[in-house]
Amino acid sequence: MPRRVVLIAAVTVDGFIARNNLETINWSKDLSLFKDQTMGWPVIMGSNTYKTIPKTLHGRECFVVTRGDNPKTILSKITKEKCFVIGGGKTYYKFIDHLTHVYVTPHPYIFGDGVPLFDGDGKKGIDLNFIRLIEVDKRNGIFQFQYKIIK
Ligand SMILES: NC(=O)c1ccc[n+]([C@@H]2O[C@H](COP(=O)([O-])OP(=O)(O)OC[C@H]3O[C@@H](n4cnc5c(N)ncnc54)[C@H](OP(=O)(O)O)[C@@H]3O)[C@@H](O)[C@H]2O)c1
């Protein structure tokens, strides 16, 4: 069971991660940071996200989850001390109770509608402690915010 379960996402200013459930994300500016941070660690994604990524993520063991999967069972298969939940909204929501950290990179877009960061029934609030800010593209105001979840 990993000690750290990290949500990592590119979000719009109004809190969406995609315009629709099968969008190939081409607006994110933090792909190289995503690659650096996730390299060598297991990644968990939903079946929709799997359909939208162009190729498998080399160097990372991928767990693709479907609706019947239990998050605890998936996590129990992971022997490394850290893993990343890489989306989408339904999958972030599925793992919400198991997350320990949140890494979000706000992007200069307002979609108005789309896939929210947490897509599920029943709103759950989470308290966060700020850890650090990582510069991605200072000129365009792109920074990754890292938080630890207060349990
Ligand atoms: N901006 C970012 O950082 C970022 C990151 C990742 C993904 N995305 C985007 O997010 C979008 C995908 O997000 P998503 O939330 O649609 O999908 P997802 O979390 O990738 O996958 C959907 C998951 O929900 C399950 N599911 C589908 N319908 C359900 C239902 N009615 N009840 C319960 N579970 C259900 C699916 O299982 P079944 O297979 O059994 O249907 C699957 O496990 C894509 O556009 C992708 O590009 C953005």
The ligand as an ORCA input file, in Angstrom:
! r2SCAN-3c Opt
* xyz 0 1
  N      -6.584     18.019    -17.076
  C      -6.063     16.896    -16.594
  O      -5.063     16.912    -15.840
  C      -6.675     15.587    -16.939
  C      -6.134     14.416    -16.402
  C      -6.724     13.203    -16.735
  C      -7.827     13.170    -17.559
  N      -8.324     14.323    -18.062
  C      -9.528     14.296    -18.899
  O     -10.626     13.813    -18.121
  C     -11.573     13.222    -19.011
  C     -11.932     11.857    -18.481
  O     -12.480     11.981    -17.184
  P     -13.742     11.081    -16.751
  O     -14.141     11.480    -15.409
  O     -14.749     11.140    -17.848
  O     -13.164      9.603    -16.857
  P     -12.076      8.701    -16.094
  O     -12.052      9.016    -14.648
  O     -10.825      8.716    -16.874
  O     -12.711      7.268    -16.372
  C     -14.079      7.072    -16.081
  C     -14.224      6.124    -14.938
  O     -15.520      6.218    -14.372
  C     -16.231      4.985    -14.580
  N     -17.617      5.335    -14.906
  C     -18.125      5.733    -16.075
  N     -19.444      5.981    -15.971
  C     -19.744      5.735    -14.678
  C     -20.932      5.793    -13.932
  N     -22.089      6.179    -14.499
  N     -20.906      5.453    -12.631
  C     -19.770      5.057    -12.050
  N     -18.590      4.988    -12.706
  C     -18.594      5.323    -14.000
  C     -15.497      4.299    -15.683
  O     -15.702      2.910    -15.642
  P     -16.160      2.062    -16.956
  O     -14.920      1.873    -17.780
  O     -16.639      0.796    -16.351
  O     -17.223      2.859    -17.673
  C     -14.059      4.707    -15.345
  O     -13.551      3.990    -14.238
  C     -10.923     13.147    -20.373
  O     -11.396     14.192    -21.198
  C      -9.438     13.334    -20.061
  O      -8.711     13.907    -21.124
  C      -7.782     15.535    -17.758
*
